[in-house]
Amino acid sequence: MSDSEPPDPLRQLSDDLDQARLRADPANAPGRGDITTGGNALGFGLRIGIELVAALIVGVGIGWLADRYIGTRPWGILLGFFLGSAAGIINVFRAVQNMGGGGPGAGRRG
Amino acid sequence: MADQGLAGADEARARAGDARVGKKLAAEVSPPLEQFVVKPLVPIHIGGLDLSYTNAALLMTIVVALIMVLLLVPTRRAALVPTRLQSVAELAYEFVANMVRENVGHDGFEYFPLVFSIFMFILFANFIGLIPYSFTITGQIAVTFGLAIFVFVLVTIIGVVRHGFHFLHLFFPPGAPVFMAPVLVPIEIISYLSRPVSLGIRLFANMMAGHTMMAVFAGFTITLGLFGFLPIAINVAMFALEIIVCALQAYVFTILTCLYLRDAIHLH
C-alpha cells in the first residue's frame, strides 16, 4: 500500500498518548472495584451459583472414582462430599471477596 | 466418533417423543432438544474414527471466518478516523485489552492474543446461535468443556513453568497451621480442579437452557392455537434476555480466564 509516512504531529500525539497511558495505568491497575458495576454485576451473580456446584461435582466424582477403583466402598464418596462442599464454600467465599471494591489485592488473599 | 451414534439415538428418541405427543401435533411441534443434534454433513471415516464434517464444525468455520473478516478487512486499510467496521474491531480490541490489563497486569499482556481469541470465538458462537435455523456450538458441552480444559491445562503449565515447585504453594494457604494440611490441601485441590468444571458447565448450561426454553415456548404457540400470541410475547422478551446472556457469558468466560492467568502468574 502507499502509506505515506506519518507526519510529525501524529507521532508526537502517539507518544503523548503512550505516556498518558503509562501514567494512568498504575492508578488504574489496582482499582478492580468496577467488577460489580453495571452489567458486570449480573455476570458476577451468575458466576457464583455454579462455583458451589462445580466443586461438589469434583469432590463427589473423585470419591466415587476412588470407591470404584481402589475399593474404599462407602468412605470415598462420603469424604468427597464433605471436602467438595467445603471447597465449594471456599470458591464462593473467594469470588465474593473480590466484590465490594476492597483495596488492591483484596481478593488475592487465600 | 460418538457424535454420530448420539445423534442417531437422539433422533430416534425425538421421533418416539413425537409419536407420543399426539397424532394431530406430531407433524407440527418439533421436540425442543432437536436443535442440539449434531448431524454429519460430509461423512469422513478414517480408520475407526468418525471425522465427519458436522453442522457444528460448519458453524465453527463460519464463526472463525466472520471474526477474520471483521478483524482483517478494516485493518487492511486502517485510517486514523476509523470507519464503522474498523471502530467495531477497535472497540473489541480495547475492551479485551483493558480487561487483560486490569485483571492480569502488565506482565500478563503477552497472553492477550489467547484471551482475545477466546473472547471473540465465544461471543460470535453465542450470537450466531441466536439466528433461527442455525446451530449453537456453545450449547454443546463437548465444545465448552474442551475450551475450559484447554484454558485450565494451559494456565497450570504457565504456573509450573513460571514458578516451578513453588507453584504447589497454591494448594496451601500461607499462614495456616501445618497440622491443618491434611484437611486444607485436599480442599484446595478440589477447589482448583473445580475451575474447568464450573467454567465449562456455566457456558454450556446458560446457552442450552435459554435455547431450550425458547423452543418450548415456540411449541406452545402451535398447541395453544388462538392464544398463541402469549408465548410469542414471552419469546420476544426471552430473546432480549438471551442477547444479554450471550454477551455476558462470553465476558464471564474471558474474565475468569484472566483471573486464572493472574493466579498462575502472581500466585497468592
Boltz contact constraints between the chains, C-beta under 6 A:
constraints:
  - contact:
      token1: [A, 43]
      token2: [B, 248]
      max_distance: 6.0
  - contact:
      token1: [A, 43]
      token2: [B, 251]
      max_distance: 6.0
  - contact:
      token1: [A, 43]
      token2: [B, 252]
      max_distance: 6.0
  - contact:
      token1: [A, 47]
      token2: [B, 252]
      max_distance: 6.0
  - contact:
      token1: [A, 50]
      token2: [B, 198]
      max_distance: 6.0
  - contact:
      token1: [A, 50]
      token2: [B, 202]
      max_distance: 6.0
  - contact:
      token1: [A, 51]
      token2: [B, 198]
      max_distance: 6.0
  - contact:
      token1: [A, 54]
      token2: [B, 194]
      max_distance: 6.0
  - contact:
      token1: [A, 54]
      token2: [B, 197]
      max_distance: 6.0
  - contact:
      token1: [A, 54]
      token2: [B, 198]
      max_distance: 6.0
  - contact:
      token1: [A, 55]
      token2: [B, 190]
      max_distance: 6.0
  - contact:
      token1: [A, 55]
      token2: [B, 191]
      max_distance: 6.0
  - contact:
      token1: [A, 55]
      token2: [B, 194]
      max_distance: 6.0
  - contact:
      token1: [A, 57]
      token2: [B, 197]
      max_distance: 6.0
  - contact:
      token1: [A, 58]
      token2: [B, 190]
      max_distance: 6.0
  - contact:
      token1: [A, 58]
      token2: [B, 193]
      max_distance: 6.0
  - contact:
      token1: [A, 58]
      token2: [B, 194]
      max_distance: 6.0
  - contact:
      token1: [A, 58]
      token2: [B, 197]
      max_distance: 6.0
  - contact:
      token1: [A, 59]
      token2: [B, 190]
      max_distance: 6.0
  - contact:
      token1: [A, 83]
      token2: [B, 186]
      max_distance: 6.0
  - contact:
      token1: [A, 83]
      token2: [B, 187]
      max_distance: 6.0
  - contact:
      token1: [A, 83]
      token2: [B, 190]
      max_distance: 6.0
  - contact:
      token1: [A, 84]
      token2: [B, 190]
      max_distance: 6.0
  - contact:
      token1: [A, 86]
      token2: [B, 187]
      max_distance: 6.0
  - contact:
      token1: [A, 87]
      token2: [B, 187]
      max_distance: 6.0
  - contact:
      token1: [A, 87]
      token2: [B, 190]
      max_distance: 6.0
  - contact:
      token1: [A, 87]
      token2: [B, 191]
      max_distance: 6.0
  - contact:
      token1: [A, 90]
      token2: [B, 191]
      max_distance: 6.0
  - contact:
      token1: [A, 91]
      token2: [B, 191]
      max_distance: 6.0
  - contact:
      token1: [A, 110]
      token2: [B, 173]
      max_distance: 6.0
  - contact:
      token1: [A, 110]
      token2: [B, 268]
      max_distance: 6.0
